[in-house]
Amino acid sequence: MIFARCVFWMSGAYGIVVLLPLYFMESLLATYNPPAITRPDFYYGFIGITLAFQVLFLIIGNDPVRYRLAIIPAILEKFSYVGALVMLYAHRRISVQSASRS
């Protein structure tokens, strides 16, 4: 269980560090990656839900045995994003540079 604790703590901490600044970067993202965000409700909603999952990772990291059923949606959350990036790249809708910034 030490491995699970470390993985979930690192995932949660990394996710929070990466996602929290996005709350303050909407205009900067529009400048470097046009067009501007046209649905701020989706943008901020995505960040909020994803941050909630990062907190779930920290909770699971405290006691992986107790929260073992929560591990399934937590893993799906991480892999669904990677899967989306792979599919977008395969359909040439994003570049390697934009995928690596995520």
N, C-alpha and C positions, 0 to 999 in steps of 0.2 A: 504493500500500500504506500510505501515511501515514494515509489515512482509516480503513482497516480497523484499523490499530494503535490509533488514538485511540478508535474506537467500542468495540473489545473491551476496552481498558484502562478506559474510563469505565464500561462495563457491569459489568465484574468488580468494580471498586472500589465502585461504587454498590451493587451487590448485597451485597457483604460488609458495608458500612456499615449497610444496611437489615436484613439478616438476622441478623447476629451478636447484636444485642440481644434477638431473639426467644427465645434460649436462656434468658433470665432473666425473661421476661415472661408465662409461662404463667398464673400466678394473676391477674395484672393484666388479661390478655385475658378471662379468665372473669368478672371483675368488670364490665368495660365492655361486653362483648359476650357475655352469657349465651346458652346454658348453658355450664357448665364443659366443658373438653376431656375427653372420655370415653375417648379412645384416645391416651394420651401417646406410645405407640410410633409411631403415625402422625405425630403432631405433630413429635416430635424427629427422626424418620426423614426427614420432608419437609425440615426445616431442614438436616439433614446432607447430603442429596443435592443440595439446591439450592446450598448453600455449595460443594460439590465442583464444581459447574458454574461457579460464579463463579471458582474457581481455574483451571478450564479456559479461561475467557475471558481471564484474565491471561496464561496460557501462549500462547494464540493471538495475543494482542496483542504478544508478543515477536517472533514470526515467523509472520505470517499465511500466507506462501507455503508454508512447511514444513507447517503444520497446516491447510491449506485443506480437507481432508476433514472435519476436526472442526468446521468452520464450520457445516456442515449441521445436525448435532444441536444445536449451540449456538443457532442461529436458531430451530429448532423448540422448544427449551426456553423461550425468551422468548415466542414467539408462542402457544404452547399455554396459557400462563398468561393472556395477554390474551384469547385466545379463550374460555377458561373463564369469565372475568369477564363478557364480553359475553353469553354464553349464560345464565349465572346471572341477570344483570340482565334479559335478555329474558323469562325465565320468572318474573320477580319474586321470586327467591329471595334477592337481595341488594339493598340500596339504593345510591344514588349515593355516599352518605357512606361506606359500608363498602368500596365498590370504590375510592374515591379514597384511602383509608388504606393500600391495599395497595402 
